[in-house]
């Protein structure tokens, strides 16, 4: 479940406590609904019922069950403790990279496809540190047993794209604690937005993993359910035979009837317990965050077209070359901002990507 904070007015929180409450809800994967100004219902994944909170003491008479969220209050201390337990944050740097690759313009025109008659030219380059964030999530699966699994999601916070090579970077002994290169940072996507992206990427993986686990759980409990029913059927059959013998002897079968009724209730209770165990629940918690700043080469690129083409080329595009992969990153389409390695001519003689041409 992604964290969601809603407000009838649609406006951002106006006090520090409300701002903290909104951010905490998103990070904790909960739901927050503003009932009226400064009165909220908070529902976290482990809660059965929402908790009503208010930052306005004057709202308490109208909401007697609400708890006051104020500095020094027990409820705020609890939320702050939860926020601190969500994870630890560390920042590291990668410095041993080549920021002067040979034949950059030739490689640029080799890696990107452009319409015939168009050439890409590099007008200038500048190195920047790109922040990458690695999120460690602990997932606890609960059903008839309890299992824990650890998942990592690494994101490039300049483009908001998931990257796979960060595991190798962390394992290769290339991280240092201090900045060595005098290179400025590229503007990163805000951390809270990055967390939401990472969580959504993880949920795709968890969906497949949960489906597999749920299938295994259903198969296991189905077998247990069949054995349980067979066990009780044997007991009931034995009691039924004894009841028939009592009837043949014209004796009172009431004691046997009572035991049969008790047996049926016990069977129903055991089956109900198995049915409850057949529901797979998952709790997701952020454990750690590692920010890795990796130098990348930013290029100001101009697309030049033959005069007869009358192509409306952008004055300049920003492309990036990643020294860790020794390749250019997918460019943002000048028209729709989608990642692409192929530029085509779209409507009004502009450059765009293949998806733009399909919808033209």
Sine and cosine of phi, psi and omega as CSV:
sin_phi,cos_phi,sin_psi,cos_psi,sin_omega,cos_omega
0.00,0.00,0.83,-0.55,0.11,-0.99
-0.97,0.25,0.56,-0.83,0.05,-1.00
-0.95,0.33,0.67,-0.74,-0.02,-1.00
-0.70,-0.72,0.74,-0.67,0.08,-1.00
-0.82,-0.57,0.86,-0.50,-0.06,-1.00
-0.88,-0.47,0.47,-0.88,0.00,-1.00
-0.64,-0.76,0.73,-0.68,0.02,-1.00
-0.84,0.54,-0.58,0.81,-0.03,-1.00
-0.99,0.14,-0.30,0.96,-0.04,-1.00
0.96,0.29,0.12,0.99,-0.05,-1.00
-1.00,-0.04,0.39,-0.92,0.03,-1.00
-0.95,0.33,0.33,-0.94,0.02,-1.00
-0.87,0.49,0.61,-0.79,-0.10,-0.99
-0.97,-0.25,-0.16,0.99,0.04,-1.00
-0.85,-0.53,0.40,-0.92,0.02,-1.00
-0.85,0.53,-0.61,0.79,0.00,-1.00
-0.92,0.39,-0.65,0.76,0.04,-1.00
-0.92,0.40,-0.64,0.77,0.04,-1.00
-0.88,0.47,-0.69,0.73,0.05,-1.00
-0.88,0.48,-0.68,0.74,-0.03,-1.00
-0.88,0.47,-0.68,0.73,0.03,-1.00
-0.89,0.45,-0.74,0.68,-0.03,-1.00
-0.92,0.39,-0.65,0.76,0.02,-1.00
-0.88,0.47,-0.67,0.75,-0.02,-1.00
-0.87,0.49,-0.71,0.71,0.00,-1.00
-0.89,0.45,-0.72,0.69,-0.03,-1.00
-0.93,0.38,-0.53,0.85,-0.02,-1.00
-0.99,0.10,-0.10,1.00,0.00,-1.00
0.95,0.30,0.52,0.85,-0.03,-1.00
-0.97,-0.25,-0.19,-0.98,0.04,-1.00
-0.83,-0.55,0.69,-0.72,0.02,-1.00
-0.72,-0.69,0.83,-0.55,0.00,-1.00
-0.84,-0.55,0.77,-0.64,0.04,-1.00
-1.00,0.09,0.92,-0.38,-0.02,-1.00
-0.96,0.29,-0.69,0.73,0.09,-1.00
-0.41,-0.91,0.16,-0.99,-0.04,-1.00
-0.78,0.63,0.84,-0.54,0.07,-1.00
0.94,0.33,0.28,0.96,0.11,-0.99
-0.80,-0.60,0.82,-0.57,-0.13,-0.99
-0.77,-0.64,0.45,-0.89,0.22,-0.98
-0.94,-0.35,0.86,-0.50,-0.02,-1.00
-0.95,-0.32,0.79,-0.62,0.05,-1.00
-0.80,-0.60,0.91,-0.42,0.06,-1.00
-0.99,-0.13,0.35,-0.94,-0.09,-1.00
-0.81,0.59,-0.56,0.83,-0.05,-1.00
-1.00,0.06,-0.07,1.00,-0.05,-1.00
-1.00,0.07,0.58,-0.81,0.10,-0.99
-1.00,0.01,-0.52,0.85,0.00,-1.00
-0.74,-0.68,0.50,-0.86,0.01,-1.00
-0.93,0.37,0.46,-0.89,0.03,-1.00
-0.96,-0.27,0.83,-0.56,-0.01,-1.00
-1.00,0.03,0.78,-0.63,-0.04,-1.00
-0.78,-0.62,0.46,-0.89,0.10,-1.00
-0.57,-0.82,0.54,-0.84,0.10,-1.00
-0.97,-0.22,0.07,1.00,-0.03,-1.00
-0.92,-0.40,0.94,-0.34,-0.01,-1.00
-0.85,0.53,-0.50,0.87,-0.03,-1.00
-0.95,0.32,-0.21,0.98,0.02,-1.00
-1.00,0.08,-0.18,0.98,-0.06,-1.00
-0.89,0.45,-0.65,0.76,0.02,-1.00
-0.86,0.51,-0.59,0.81,0.02,-1.00
-0.99,0.17,-0.34,0.94,0.00,-1.00
-0.77,-0.64,0.96,0.27,-0.10,-0.99
-0.89,0.45,-0.39,0.92,0.00,-1.00
-1.00,0.04,-0.07,1.00,-0.02,-1.00
-0.97,0.23,0.50,-0.86,0.09,-1.00
-0.97,-0.26,0.65,-0.76,-0.04,-1.00
-0.99,0.16,0.85,-0.53,0.05,-1.00
-1.00,-0.03,0.98,-0.18,-0.05,-1.00
-0.62,-0.78,0.37,-0.93,0.01,-1.00
-0.88,0.47,0.80,-0.60,-0.03,-1.00
1.00,-0.07,-0.15,0.99,0.00,-1.00
-0.98,0.22,0.45,-0.89,-0.03,-1.00
-0.90,0.44,-0.61,0.80,-0.03,-1.00
-0.92,0.38,-0.62,0.78,0.04,-1.00
-0.93,0.37,-0.66,0.75,0.04,-1.00
-0.86,0.51,-0.63,0.78,0.00,-1.00
-0.92,0.40,-0.69,0.72,0.00,-1.00
-0.91,0.41,-0.62,0.79,0.04,-1.00
-0.91,0.41,-0.63,0.78,0.05,-1.00
-0.90,0.43,-0.65,0.76,0.05,-1.00
-0.89,0.46,-0.68,0.73,-0.02,-1.00
-0.89,0.45,-0.66,0.75,0.01,-1.00
-0.92,0.40,-0.55,0.84,-0.04,-1.00
-0.98,0.21,-0.15,0.99,-0.03,-1.00
-0.93,0.37,-0.37,0.93,0.03,-1.00
0.31,-0.95,0.26,-0.97,0.07,-1.00
-0.93,-0.36,0.49,-0.87,-0.10,-0.99
-0.87,-0.50,0.74,-0.67,0.02,-1.00
-0.74,-0.68,0.59,-0.81,0.06,-1.00
-0.89,-0.45,0.71,-0.70,0.02,-1.00
-0.67,-0.75,0.20,-0.98,-0.07,-1.00
-0.78,-0.63,0.51,-0.86,0.20,-0.98
-0.92,-0.40,0.83,-0.56,-0.11,-0.99
-0.87,-0.49,-0.43,0.90,-0.11,-0.99
-0.99,0.12,0.94,0.35,-0.01,-1.00
-0.78,-0.62,0.40,-0.92,0.02,-1.00
-1.00,-0.09,0.92,-0.39,-0.01,-1.00
-0.97,-0.23,0.24,0.97,0.04,-1.00
-0.73,-0.68,0.91,0.42,-0.02,-1.00
-0.92,0.38,0.51,-0.86,-0.03,-1.00
-0.99,0.16,0.62,-0.79,0.10,-1.00
0.88,0.48,0.72,0.69,-0.11,-0.99
-0.90,0.44,-0.67,0.74,-0.04,-1.00
-0.93,0.38,-0.60,0.80,0.04,-1.00
-0.91,0.42,-0.66,0.75,0.03,-1.00
-0.92,0.40,-0.57,0.82,0.03,-1.00
-0.86,0.51,-0.75,0.67,-0.02,-1.00
-0.96,0.28,-0.29,0.96,0.05,-1.00
-0.99,0.12,-0.60,0.80,-0.07,-1.00
-0.99,0.10,-0.43,0.90,0.00,-1.00
-0.95,-0.30,0.75,-0.66,0.06,-1.00
-1.00,0.03,0.75,-0.66,0.00,-1.00
-0.75,-0.66,0.32,-0.95,0.05,-1.00
-0.87,0.50,0.48,-0.88,0.02,-1.00
-0.86,0.52,0.73,-0.68,-0.02,-1.00
1.00,-0.10,-0.04,1.00,0.01,-1.00
-0.94,-0.33,0.68,-0.73,0.04,-1.00
-0.78,-0.63,0.62,-0.78,0.04,-1.00
-0.99,-0.12,0.73,-0.68,-0.01,-1.00
-0.84,-0.55,0.63,-0.78,0.03,-1.00
-1.00,-0.02,0.88,-0.47,0.01,-1.00
-1.00,-0.02,-0.34,0.94,-0.01,-1.00
0.04,-1.00,0.39,-0.92,0.01,-1.00
-0.75,-0.66,0.45,-0.89,0.05,-1.00
-0.44,-0.90,0.80,-0.61,0.05,-1.00
-0.97,0.23,0.57,-0.82,0.07,-1.00
-0.61,-0.80,0.55,-0.83,0.15,-0.99
-0.98,0.17,0.83,-0.56,0.08,-1.00
-0.98,-0.19,0.81,-0.58,0.00,-1.00
-0.98,0.19,0.79,-0.61,0.12,-0.99
-0.91,-0.42,0.68,-0.73,0.00,-1.00
-0.87,-0.49,0.78,-0.63,0.05,-1.00
-0.95,-0.32,0.85,-0.53,-0.01,-1.00
-0.96,-0.28,0.78,-0.62,0.13,-0.99
-0.98,-0.19,0.85,-0.53,0.03,-1.00
-0.92,-0.40,0.70,-0.71,0.13,-0.99
-0.97,-0.23,0.82,-0.57,0.00,-1.00
-0.94,-0.34,0.80,-0.60,0.05,-1.00
-0.94,-0.34,0.89,-0.45,0.05,-1.00
-1.00,-0.09,0.76,-0.65,-0.02,-1.00
-0.77,-0.64,0.79,-0.62,0.09,-1.00
-0.45,-0.89,-0.91,-0.42,0.12,-0.99
-0.98,0.17,-0.16,0.99,0.08,-1.00
-0.58,-0.81,0.08,-1.00,-0.02,-1.00
-0.83,-0.56,0.82,-0.58,0.02,-1.00
-0.75,-0.66,0.51,-0.86,0.03,-1.00
-0.83,-0.56,0.59,-0.81,0.03,-1.00
-0.65,-0.76,0.52,-0.85,-0.02,-1.00
-0.92,-0.39,0.77,-0.64,0.00,-1.00
-0.82,-0.57,0.55,-0.83,0.08,-1.00
-0.85,-0.53,0.60,-0.80,0.08,-1.00
-0.74,-0.67,0.84,-0.55,0.02,-1.00
-0.94,-0.35,0.74,-0.67,-0.05,-1.00
-0.79,-0.62,0.65,-0.76,0.20,-0.98
-0.99,0.14,0.90,-0.44,-0.12,-0.99
-1.00,0.05,0.09,1.00,0.15,-0.99
-1.00,0.05,-0.71,0.70,0.01,-1.00
-0.99,-0.14,-0.33,0.94,-0.09,-1.00
0.98,0.20,0.41,0.91,-0.04,-1.00
-0.98,-0.22,0.51,-0.86,0.05,-1.00
-0.98,0.19,0.68,-0.73,0.00,-1.00
-0.83,-0.56,0.54,-0.84,-0.11,-0.99
-0.98,-0.21,-0.33,0.94,-0.17,-0.99
-0.99,0.13,-0.04,1.00,-0.06,-1.00
-0.92,0.40,-0.49,0.87,0.05,-1.00
-0.88,0.47,-0.67,0.74,0.03,-1.00
-0.92,0.39,-0.61,0.79,0.01,-1.00
-0.89,0.46,-0.70,0.72,-0.03,-1.00
-0.93,0.38,-0.53,0.85,-0.05,-1.00
-1.00,0.06,-0.19,0.98,-0.12,-0.99
-1.00,-0.04,0.10,1.00,0.02,-1.00
0.93,0.36,0.45,0.89,-0.06,-1.00
-0.99,-0.14,-0.05,1.00,-0.07,-1.00
-1.00,0.05,0.67,-0.75,0.09,-1.00
-0.80,-0.60,0.39,-0.92,-0.09,-1.00
-0.99,0.13,-0.47,0.88,-0.10,-0.99
-0.93,-0.38,0.52,-0.86,0.10,-1.00
-0.94,0.34,0.79,-0.61,0.01,-1.00
-0.97,-0.23,-0.74,0.67,-0.01,-1.00
-0.98,0.19,0.70,-0.71,0.04,-1.00
-0.99,0.14,0.93,0.37,-0.06,-1.00
-0.87,-0.49,0.79,-0.62,0.00,-1.00
-0.94,0.33,0.24,-0.97,0.01,-1.00
-1.00,0.03,0.63,-0.78,0.19,-0.98
-0.96,0.27,0.53,-0.85,-0.02,-1.00
-0.89,0.46,0.86,-0.52,-0.02,-1.00
-1.00,-0.01,0.40,-0.92,0.18,-0.98
-0.91,0.42,0.68,-0.73,-0.01,-1.00
-0.79,0.61,0.53,-0.85,-0.11,-0.99
-0.88,0.47,-0.65,0.76,-0.03,-1.00
-0.91,0.42,-0.60,0.80,0.06,-1.00
-0.93,0.37,-0.61,0.79,0.03,-1.00
-0.89,0.45,-0.65,0.76,0.02,-1.00
-0.87,0.49,-0.68,0.73,0.01,-1.00
-0.89,0.46,-0.65,0.76,0.04,-1.00
-0.89,0.45,-0.73,0.68,-0.01,-1.00
-0.87,0.49,-0.67,0.75,-0.01,-1.00
-0.91,0.42,-0.65,0.76,0.01,-1.00
-0.92,0.40,-0.61,0.79,0.06,-1.00
-0.89,0.45,-0.67,0.75,-0.02,-1.00
-0.91,0.41,-0.62,0.78,-0.04,-1.00
-0.88,0.47,-0.50,0.87,0.07,-1.00
-0.90,0.43,-0.69,0.72,0.03,-1.00
-0.92,0.40,-0.69,0.72,-0.03,-1.00
-0.91,0.42,-0.54,0.84,0.00,-1.00
-0.87,0.50,-0.72,0.69,0.02,-1.00
-0.93,0.38,-0.68,0.73,0.00,-1.00
-0.90,0.44,-0.67,0.74,0.00,-1.00
-0.91,0.41,-0.60,0.80,0.03,-1.00
-0.89,0.45,-0.65,0.76,0.03,-1.00
-0.91,0.42,-0.73,0.69,0.00,-1.00
-0.90,0.44,-0.63,0.77,0.00,-1.00
-0.91,0.42,-0.64,0.77,0.04,-1.00
-0.89,0.46,-0.68,0.73,0.03,-1.00
-0.90,0.43,-0.63,0.78,0.01,-1.00
-0.90,0.44,-0.71,0.70,-0.01,-1.00
-0.89,0.45,-0.64,0.77,0.01,-1.00
-0.90,0.43,-0.66,0.75,-0.02,-1.00
-0.92,0.39,-0.71,0.70,-0.03,-1.00
-0.96,0.29,-0.49,0.87,0.07,-1.00
-0.89,0.46,-0.64,0.76,0.05,-1.00
-0.91,0.40,-0.67,0.74,0.03,-1.00
-0.90,0.43,-0.64,0.77,0.00,-1.00
-0.90,0.44,-0.65,0.76,0.01,-1.00
-0.91,0.42,-0.67,0.74,0.03,-1.00
-0.91,0.42,-0.63,0.77,0.00,-1.00
-0.90,0.43,-0.70,0.71,0.01,-1.00
-0.90,0.44,-0.65,0.76,0.03,-1.00
-0.88,0.47,-0.65,0.76,0.01,-1.00
-0.88,0.48,-0.74,0.67,-0.02,-1.00
-0.95,0.31,-0.51,0.86,0.07,-1.00
-0.90,0.44,-0.65,0.76,0.04,-1.00
-0.89,0.45,-0.69,0.73,0.01,-1.00
-0.90,0.44,-0.70,0.72,-0.01,-1.00
-0.92,0.40,-0.60,0.80,0.03,-1.00
-0.90,0.43,-0.64,0.77,0.03,-1.00
-0.90,0.43,-0.70,0.72,0.02,-1.00
-0.92,0.39,-0.59,0.81,0.02,-1.00
-0.90,0.44,-0.65,0.76,0.04,-1.00
-0.89,0.46,-0.66,0.75,0.02,-1.00
-0.92,0.40,-0.58,0.82,0.03,-1.00
-0.91,0.42,-0.67,0.74,0.00,-1.00
-0.90,0.44,-0.59,0.81,0.04,-1.00
-0.92,0.40,-0.62,0.78,0.05,-1.00
-0.90,0.44,-0.64,0.77,0.02,-1.00
-0.90,0.43,-0.62,0.78,0.03,-1.00
-0.90,0.43,-0.52,0.86,0.02,-1.00
-1.00,0.02,0.05,1.00,-0.03,-1.00
0.84,0.53,0.63,0.78,0.07,-1.00
-0.98,-0.21,0.33,-0.94,-0.07,-1.00
-0.95,0.31,0.87,-0.49,-0.01,-1.00
-1.00,0.04,0.13,0.99,-0.09,-1.00
-0.83,0.56,-0.69,0.72,0.02,-1.00
-0.86,0.51,-0.63,0.77,0.02,-1.00
-0.93,0.37,-0.64,0.77,0.03,-1.00
-0.87,0.49,-0.64,0.77,0.02,-1.00
-0.90,0.44,-0.65,0.76,0.00,-1.00
-0.93,0.36,-0.60,0.80,0.06,-1.00
-0.90,0.44,-0.67,0.74,0.02,-1.00
-0.90,0.43,-0.68,0.74,0.02,-1.00
-0.90,0.44,-0.61,0.80,0.01,-1.00
-0.91,0.41,-0.65,0.76,0.03,-1.00
-0.91,0.42,-0.64,0.77,0.04,-1.00
-0.90,0.43,-0.66,0.75,0.02,-1.00
-0.89,0.45,-0.66,0.75,0.02,-1.00
-0.89,0.46,-0.72,0.70,-0.01,-1.00
-0.88,0.48,-0.63,0.78,0.00,-1.00
-0.91,0.41,-0.68,0.73,0.01,-1.00
-0.91,0.41,-0.64,0.77,0.03,-1.00
-0.91,0.41,-0.63,0.78,0.03,-1.00
-0.89,0.45,-0.62,0.78,0.05,-1.00
-0.89,0.45,-0.65,0.76,0.04,-1.00
-0.91,0.42,-0.63,0.77,0.02,-1.00
-0.88,0.47,-0.63,0.78,0.04,-1.00
-0.91,0.41,-0.61,0.79,0.01,-1.00
-0.95,0.32,-0.32,0.95,-0.04,-1.00
-0.97,0.23,-0.12,0.99,0.03,-1.00
-1.00,0.00,0.89,-0.45,0.01,-1.00
-1.00,0.06,0.84,-0.55,0.03,-1.00
-0.92,-0.40,0.58,-0.82,0.00,-1.00
-0.76,-0.65,0.74,-0.67,0.09,-1.00
-0.92,-0.40,0.75,-0.66,-0.07,-1.00
-0.92,-0.40,0.75,-0.66,-0.02,-1.00
-0.65,-0.76,0.71,-0.70,0.08,-1.00
-0.97,0.22,0.80,-0.61,-0.07,-1.00
-0.98,-0.20,-0.80,0.60,-0.05,-1.00
-0.59,-0.81,0.37,-0.93,0.10,-0.99
-0.72,-0.70,0.75,-0.67,0.08,-1.00
-0.86,-0.50,0.84,-0.55,0.08,-1.00
-0.99,-0.15,0.85,-0.53,0.01,-1.00
-0.90,-0.43,0.85,-0.53,0.03,-1.00
-0.99,-0.16,0.89,-0.45,-0.10,-1.00
-0.87,-0.50,0.81,-0.59,0.03,-1.00
-0.89,0.45,0.62,-0.78,0.04,-1.00
-0.61,-0.79,0.49,-0.87,-0.04,-1.00
-0.99,-0.10,0.85,-0.53,0.03,-1.00
-0.99,-0.14,0.76,-0.64,-0.06,-1.00
-0.89,-0.46,0.73,-0.68,0.19,-0.98
-1.00,0.02,0.91,-0.42,-0.14,-0.99
-0.89,-0.46,0.70,-0.71,0.06,-1.00
-0.90,-0.43,0.68,-0.73,0.06,-1.00
-0.99,-0.14,0.88,-0.48,0.01,-1.00
-0.96,-0.28,0.74,-0.67,-0.01,-1.00
-0.86,-0.51,0.47,-0.88,0.07,-1.00
-0.87,0.49,0.61,-0.79,-0.07,-1.00
-0.82,0.57,-0.60,0.80,-0.05,-1.00
-0.93,0.37,-0.26,0.97,-0.03,-1.00
-0.97,0.24,-0.47,0.88,-0.05,-1.00
0.81,0.59,0.63,0.78,-0.03,-1.00
-1.00,0.09,0.77,-0.63,0.03,-1.00
-0.99,0.12,1.00,0.06,-0.04,-1.00
-1.00,0.08,0.55,-0.84,0.07,-1.00
-0.91,0.41,0.56,-0.83,-0.02,-1.00
-0.86,0.51,-0.64,0.77,0.01,-1.00
-0.35,-0.94,0.62,-0.79,0.10,-1.00
-0.86,-0.51,0.54,-0.84,0.08,-1.00
-0.99,-0.17,0.90,-0.44,0.07,-1.00
-0.90,-0.43,0.37,-0.93,-0.04,-1.00
-0.78,-0.62,0.62,-0.79,0.05,-1.00
-0.92,-0.40,0.81,-0.59,-0.08,-1.00
-0.99,-0.15,0.91,-0.42,-0.02,-1.00
-0.93,0.36,-0.36,0.93,0.00,-1.00
-0.96,0.28,-0.57,0.82,0.03,-1.00
-0.99,-0.14,-0.21,0.98,-0.05,-1.00
0.86,0.50,0.58,0.82,0.02,-1.00
-0.58,-0.81,0.28,-0.96,0.13,-0.99
-0.98,0.22,0.55,-0.83,0.14,-0.99
-0.97,0.24,0.43,-0.90,0.10,-1.00
-0.85,0.53,0.71,-0.71,-0.03,-1.00
-0.99,0.17,0.38,-0.93,0.15,-0.99
-1.00,0.09,0.82,-0.57,-0.01,-1.00
-0.83,0.55,0.75,-0.66,0.01,-1.00
-0.87,0.49,-0.36,0.93,-0.07,-1.00
-0.99,-0.10,-0.77,0.64,-0.10,-0.99
-0.90,-0.43,-0.07,1.00,0.05,-1.00
0.95,0.31,0.17,0.99,0.06,-1.00
-0.97,0.24,0.50,-0.86,0.04,-1.00
-0.93,0.36,0.66,-0.75,-0.05,-1.00
-0.39,-0.92,0.46,-0.89,0.19,-0.98
-0.91,-0.42,0.09,1.00,-0.07,-1.00
-0.75,-0.66,0.87,-0.48,0.06,-1.00
-0.98,-0.21,0.70,-0.72,0.04,-1.00
-0.76,-0.66,0.18,-0.98,0.06,-1.00
-1.00,0.06,0.80,-0.60,0.01,-1.00
-0.90,-0.43,-0.20,-0.98,-0.09,-1.00
-0.86,0.51,0.48,-0.88,-0.04,-1.00
0.89,0.46,0.45,0.89,0.08,-1.00
0.84,0.55,0.62,0.78,0.02,-1.00
-0.96,-0.27,0.31,-0.95,0.09,-1.00
-0.99,0.13,0.66,-0.75,0.05,-1.00
-0.44,-0.90,-0.13,-0.99,0.02,-1.00
-0.98,-0.19,0.02,-1.00,-0.05,-1.00
-0.89,0.45,-0.61,0.79,0.02,-1.00
-0.90,0.44,-0.59,0.81,0.04,-1.00
-0.88,0.47,-0.67,0.74,-0.02,-1.00
-0.91,0.41,-0.51,0.86,0.00,-1.00
-0.94,0.34,-0.54,0.84,-0.05,-1.00
-0.99,-0.14,0.06,1.00,-0.01,-1.00
-0.94,0.35,0.00,0.00,0.00,0.00
